[in-house]
Amino acid sequence: MKMCFFMYPWEKIEPETDTTLRLIHEAALRGHTVAITTPNSLTIRDSIPHAFCNVLRRKEKQSASTTSFYKTAEFKRCKLPLAGFDTIIMRANPPLDTTALNFLDSVRNDVFIMNDIDGLRIANNKLYPASFSGDAAQFIPSTHVSKSREYLQQVLEESAADKMIMKPLNGFGGQGVIVVEKRASQNFSSLLDFYIGGENGNYVILQDYIEGADKGDVRILLLNGEPIGAMKRIPSEKDIRSNIHAGGREEKHVLTKQEKALCKAIGPQLVRDGLYFVGLDVINGKLLEVNVLSPGGITRINKLNRVKLQKSVLDFVENVISARELVRERKSSFRKVIEDAEAI
């Protein structure tokens, strides 16, 4: 199969921990054609979308070590038509590049794109959890999003809790997440000036503080709507954020009954939206964020549980592509029968 990883630059990879690298390595071990490209490498020639790609050179035997594979990988630079790939696996870091998605619109019927570009458009922000309704709504903390300073101040004043969480709408990786305490509300106006900014302003999220947040959160990886692995992320003593890149550490975690119920409640909508591989950030059974662009955690969950989750992800992609190919072959054979009948 021909696979294109739409991602961040190869040299930006941290080989010891990178999830995308594990997926690429697994694809190479299976003998697939692997190409990598970035949002800045897209072009159109004769109305056909192309990408300047680095195509992994085949070897008689790939290293079993992912780190060694990364260090010894060799590439050939090529300009390739996007419609020629069987799958494009979206792994670019936030923020979402909407122009890049526009390039991919024209090939979406020819290529299996994971995650689906329409799904990325609707889910790549912290508002997406608010779209869950029915049984799923019980797992969503009360959330207020606005760029109105007056409204956000009112929300804080009227909150029954003594503190809330504030963060920028378009932040990622734990950037800008702070605890706002009502007893220090005299500083809130200055914080809003900083977060919202100038005349046009930025949207700010003000969210109920979930008890137990100081003890960390849980990263759950979902594949095709089902959990395949999880880990607990513990914040450092000097930070409220559990993100590993913000100084947190990971621990082994077994999903609770409430966490399993959460996954069951939101899984069907994720699949309907074409969000097949996602990372959930959960605290005390409440869903904070759905990470859809390049969810991480495979390496650490693998190490904690002695598994290889990348195998499950590649199995899923291969099954989808095989099913799509079978449909095309059946359609072609049926058309041939009809053409033959016409010729009689």
C-alpha positions in Angstrom: 0.0 0.0 0.0 1.1 3.6 -0.6 0.9 5.7 2.5 1.5 9.4 2.9 2.1 10.9 6.4 1.0 14.5 6.4 3.0 15.8 9.4 5.6 18.1 10.9 9.2 18.1 9.6 11.2 14.9 10.0 14.0 16.7 11.8 11.5 17.9 14.5 10.8 14.3 15.6 11.8 13.3 19.1 12.6 9.6 18.3 12.4 8.3 21.8 8.8 9.4 22.3 7.2 10.3 19.0 3.9 8.6 18.1 4.0 9.4 14.4 7.4 7.8 14.1 6.0 4.6 15.5 3.3 4.6 12.9 5.8 5.2 10.1 8.2 2.5 11.4 5.3 0.0 11.5 4.3 0.9 8.0 7.9 0.4 6.8 8.2 -2.9 8.6 5.1 -4.1 6.7 6.7 -3.2 3.4 4.4 -0.4 2.5 5.5 2.6 0.4 6.0 5.4 2.9 6.1 9.1 2.0 6.1 12.1 4.3 5.1 15.6 3.6 4.2 18.8 5.4 1.5 21.4 5.0 4.0 23.8 3.4 4.8 21.2 0.6 1.6 21.2 -1.3 1.2 22.5 -4.8 -1.2 22.2 -7.8 -0.1 21.4 -11.4 -2.5 21.2 -14.3 -5.4 21.3 -11.7 -4.0 18.2 -9.9 -2.9 18.5 -6.2 0.6 17.3 -5.6 3.0 17.3 -2.7 6.7 17.5 -2.5 7.4 14.3 -0.5 10.3 12.5 1.1 9.8 8.9 0.0 11.4 6.4 2.4 14.0 4.2 0.5 13.4 0.5 0.9 15.9 -1.7 2.6 16.2 -5.5 2.6 15.7 -5.4 6.3 14.4 -2.5 8.4 15.8 -2.1 11.9 13.5 -3.4 14.7 14.5 -0.4 16.8 12.4 2.7 16.1 15.2 5.0 17.2 17.7 3.2 15.0 15.2 3.3 12.1 14.9 7.1 12.5 18.7 7.6 12.6 19.4 5.5 9.5 16.3 6.3 7.4 17.1 7.5 3.8 14.7 9.5 1.6 14.2 10.4 -2.0 12.6 13.8 -2.8 9.7 13.6 -5.2 6.7 15.6 -6.4 3.8 13.2 -6.2 0.1 13.4 -7.0 -1.9 13.1 -3.8 -4.6 11.0 -5.5 -2.1 8.2 -6.1 -1.9 7.3 -2.4 -4.1 4.7 -0.8 -4.2 6.7 2.4 -3.1 10.1 3.8 -2.6 9.9 7.6 -3.0 13.4 9.1 -0.3 14.0 11.8 0.4 17.7 11.5 0.7 19.7 14.8 -1.8 22.3 15.7 -2.9 24.9 14.7 -5.0 23.6 11.9 -3.9 24.7 8.4 -7.2 25.2 6.7 -5.6 26.1 3.4 -3.8 22.7 3.4 -7.2 21.0 3.9 -8.6 22.8 0.9 -5.9 21.1 -1.2 -7.0 17.7 0.1 -10.7 18.3 -0.6 -10.3 17.3 -4.3 -8.8 13.9 -3.5 -11.0 12.8 -0.6 -13.0 10.4 -2.8 -9.8 8.8 -4.1 -7.8 8.5 -0.9 -8.7 7.3 2.7 -7.8 10.3 4.8 -7.4 9.8 8.6 -8.7 11.8 10.2 -11.3 13.0 7.8 -10.8 16.6 6.8 -14.3 17.7 7.5 -14.0 16.0 10.9 -10.8 18.0 11.5 -12.5 21.2 10.6 -15.3 20.8 13.1 -13.3 19.2 15.9 -10.0 20.9 15.9 -10.9 23.3 18.7 -11.9 23.2 22.3 -15.6 23.8 21.4 -16.0 20.3 20.0 -16.9 18.6 23.3 -19.9 21.0 23.6 -21.4 19.3 20.5 -22.0 16.0 22.4 -25.5 15.6 23.5 -27.7 12.9 25.0 -25.9 10.4 27.2 -22.6 12.1 26.4 -23.6 15.5 27.8 -23.2 14.2 31.4 -19.4 13.8 30.8 -18.9 17.5 29.7 -18.0 20.1 32.4 -19.8 23.4 32.2 -17.9 25.5 29.7 -18.2 29.2 28.7 -16.5 30.6 25.6 -16.4 34.3 24.9 -14.3 37.3 24.1 -16.6 39.6 26.2 -14.7 40.7 29.3 -17.9 41.6 31.1 -19.6 38.3 30.5 -16.5 36.3 31.6 -16.3 38.3 34.8 -19.9 37.7 35.5 -19.4 33.9 35.0 -16.6 33.9 37.6 -18.6 36.0 40.0 -21.7 33.7 39.8 -19.8 30.5 39.9 -20.6 28.3 42.9 -17.0 27.1 43.0 -14.1 29.0 44.4 -12.0 28.6 41.3 -12.3 27.9 37.6 -10.0 27.0 34.7 -9.1 29.6 32.0 -7.4 28.9 28.7 -7.2 30.3 25.2 -9.6 28.7 22.7 -6.8 28.0 20.2 -4.1 26.8 22.5 -2.6 23.3 22.5 -0.2 21.2 24.6 -1.3 22.9 27.8 -0.3 26.4 26.7 -2.0 29.1 28.6 -4.0 27.0 31.0 -4.3 28.6 34.4 -6.5 28.3 37.6 -8.5 31.5 38.4 -9.5 31.8 42.1 -12.5 33.9 43.0 -10.6 35.3 46.0 -8.1 36.8 43.6 -10.7 38.2 41.2 -9.2 41.7 41.4 -6.5 40.3 39.0 -9.0 38.8 36.6 -9.6 41.9 34.5 -5.9 42.2 33.8 -5.7 38.5 32.9 -8.6 39.0 30.4 -6.8 41.9 28.9 -3.8 39.7 28.3 -5.7 36.7 27.0 -8.3 38.5 24.8 -5.9 41.1 23.5 -6.7 44.0 21.1 -9.6 45.2 19.2 -10.6 42.0 17.4 -9.7 39.9 20.4 -9.2 36.2 21.0 -11.8 33.8 22.4 -11.2 32.6 26.0 -12.6 29.5 27.7 -13.7 29.6 31.3 -14.5 26.1 32.5 -15.6 24.6 35.8 -12.7 23.3 37.8 -12.9 19.6 38.2 -12.0 18.2 41.6 -9.0 16.0 41.3 -7.4 18.0 38.6 -4.4 18.7 40.8 -3.7 14.9 40.8 -3.5 14.7 37.0 -5.5 13.7 34.0 -6.0 10.6 31.8 -5.1 10.4 28.2 -7.2 7.8 26.4 -6.5 6.8 22.8 -9.6 5.8 20.8 -9.4 3.9 17.5 -12.6 3.7 15.4 -14.6 4.8 18.5 -13.1 2.2 20.9 -10.4 2.7 23.6 -7.1 0.9 22.8 -4.9 2.3 25.5 -4.6 4.9 28.3 -2.2 6.5 30.7 -2.4 8.7 33.7 -0.5 12.0 33.5 0.7 13.5 36.7 1.6 17.2 36.9 4.8 18.4 38.4 4.7 20.0 41.9 5.2 23.4 40.3 2.5 23.2 37.5 -1.2 22.6 37.3 -0.8 21.1 33.8 -0.5 17.3 33.3 0.9 17.5 29.8 4.1 15.6 29.4 5.7 18.5 27.5 4.8 20.8 30.4 6.8 18.7 32.9 4.2 16.0 33.7 5.0 12.3 34.1 3.1 9.3 33.0 1.8 6.3 35.1 0.0 3.1 34.1 -3.8 3.4 34.1 -6.7 1.1 33.8 -9.9 2.7 32.6 -12.6 3.2 35.2 -16.2 2.3 34.7 -17.1 5.9 34.2 -14.3 6.4 31.7 -15.5 3.3 29.7 -19.0 4.8 29.8 -17.6 8.1 28.4 -15.9 6.3 25.6 -19.0 4.4 24.7 -21.1 7.5 24.8 -19.0 9.7 22.5 -17.4 7.0 20.3 -20.3 6.8 17.7 -20.2 10.5 17.0 -16.4 10.5 16.6 -16.8 7.7 14.0 -19.6 9.6 12.2 -17.4 12.7 12.0 -14.6 10.6 10.5 -12.4 11.0 13.6 -11.0 7.5 13.7 -7.9 8.0 15.8 -8.2 10.5 18.6 -6.8 11.3 22.1 -9.2 12.2 24.9 -8.1 14.3 27.9 -10.2 13.2 30.9 -10.3 14.3 34.6 -12.4 12.5 37.1 -14.6 11.1 34.4 -15.1 14.4 32.7 -14.0 15.1 29.1 -11.9 18.2 28.7 -10.6 17.9 25.1 -10.6 15.7 22.0 -7.2 15.8 20.3 -7.8 15.0 16.6 -4.8 16.4 14.7 -1.8 14.4 16.0 -2.9 12.6 19.2 0.2 11.3 21.0 0.8 8.8 23.8 1.5 5.6 21.9 5.1 5.3 22.9 4.5 5.9 26.6 1.4 3.7 26.7 3.4 0.9 24.9 6.1 1.1 27.5 3.8 1.1 30.5 1.8 -1.9 29.2 4.3 -3.8 27.0 2.1 -3.4 23.9 2.5 -2.0 20.4 -0.6 0.2 19.7 0.8 1.2 16.3 0.0 -2.3 15.1 -3.7 -1.8 15.9 -3.7 1.6 14.1 -2.0 0.2 11.0 -4.3 -2.9 11.0 -7.3 -0.5 11.0 -6.0 1.5 8.1 -5.2 -1.6 6.1 -8.6 -3.0 6.7 -10.3 0.2 5.5 -8.2 0.4 2.4 -8.8 -3.3 1.6 -12.6 -2.8 2.0 -12.6 0.2 -0.3 -10.6 -1.7 -2.9 -13.0 -4.6 -2.7 -15.9 -2.2 -3.3 -14.2 -0.8 -6.4 -13.4 -4.2 -7.8 -17.1 -5.3 -7.3 -18.3 -2.1 -9.0 -15.9 -2.7 -11.9 -17.0 -6.3 -12.4 -20.7 -5.3 -12.2 -20.1 -2.6 -14.8 -18.4 -5.1 -17.1 -21.4 -7.4 -16.9 -23.7 -4.5 -17.9 -21.4 -3.5 -20.8 -21.2 -7.1 -22.0 -25.1 -7.3 -21.9 -25.3 -4.1 -24.0 -22.9 -5.6 -26.6 -25.1 -8.7 -27.2 
